[in-house]
C-alpha cells in the first residue's frame, strides 16, 4: 500500500505539469516524512486508511459528474469505513464541507446520483457496523467521558503532537495560513480547512481519555499525513517562487530536519529524522523480544509454563517462542465460565504456579517483594538469568515513542529483562538452569 501511494504521488506530480525543480521538492518532502513510512510499515489500519483516503480525494477532485467515478468513490469509502470508522467519518465531513463551499460551483449531481451514492455507502457500512460497533464497547464509554473542555484539549494536543511526530511542519502550516489570507490561494485554503475539519471530527469521536494522558493518540490522524505534506509543499513553493537557488538550498533543512517544525527548541535539539531512520535500516538497534524469545526457545521445554510481566508483552513471545505455555492470562473467577471449563489450571492466575517468570523492566521491583511473600508460602523462585538489554519496545511509529539508536546507560537492576525459575523439591534440585 505504501508503494501504491508512492506511485500515486509520482503519477500526480508528472500529470500536474510541474517543472523539474518543483517536482524535486515534492519528492524530497515525501521522502523526508519518516512518519509516513513508519506507519505504512507498521500496517494495521494505518496503511489502508492512508492509501484509501488519498485515493478518494484524488478521485473526488477529478469528479465532474461521472456516475462510474462516483461509484468508485463510494466503494472506496466503504473500504475505508471497514479499515477505520474515525478516518471514514472525518473524511466524509471534509468532503461535505469542501463540496458545499467550493465543489458545488463546478457541478451539481442529480437526484439519481445522490441516491445511488448514498445506497452504495449506507448499506455496506450498516452491515459492517452491525457486526462491529465500537460505540457498543468500552471505547464508547471513553468517548462519552470526555467533556467539551477535554475535546478542546485533545484538539490542541493533536496539533501539537502531529508537529512533534513529523506529520506536519508547523512553520509551513503557519506560512500557508498567511499566504491563503494575503494571496487568497484557493488550494491552500481548501487544504487548511480540510485539516481543521478532520482534526475537529477526530477530537470529537476519539476514544482517547484525556484525563490521565499527556500525549494525543495521533495514530487516529495518520490519514492526514499526505495532506500535511501537500500543504507544506504548496506553502514552500509559494514562498520561494522564482527563487530557484533558495528553493533547492533550503529544501533539505526544511523537509529533512526539525528546524521548520520548531521542535529543535526543546529537548530534541537539531535532528534529521530521515537520516536517523536510514541509520536504523542499516544497523537495527536491539529490542527486547528477540533476545527473550531466543532464550525461551533454548531453555524452556515444550509444555513448561511462563508468566510474563507486563502482561501485554506476552503476545509477541507467543508468536516467536510458541512451544511454552503462557500462564495466568485469565482471572480465577473465569474458571466458572463454561467456555473455559476444559482449560488447564495454569491459565488462571494464582491457581497453579508457573515454571518461569519473565519480567520486563521496573515491574521487577514489585515482583521481588511478591516473591518474598510467596517464599513464606513454600513457593520459592530464584533469578537464574538476566538479559542486559533495555526492557521497553521503543519502535512504535509515533516518533515521540520511538528510538532509532540503542538505549545505553540504563539501570541493570530495574531496566533490564529478568528471568526467575520456580525452585522445586529435591527431585528437581539438580536442574541445570540453577
Beta strands, then each sheet from edge to edge (+ up, - down):
strand 1: 305-309
strand 2: 325-326
strand 3: 356-360
strand 4: 381-387
strand 5: 417-422
sheet 1: 2+ 1+ 3+ 5- 4+
end
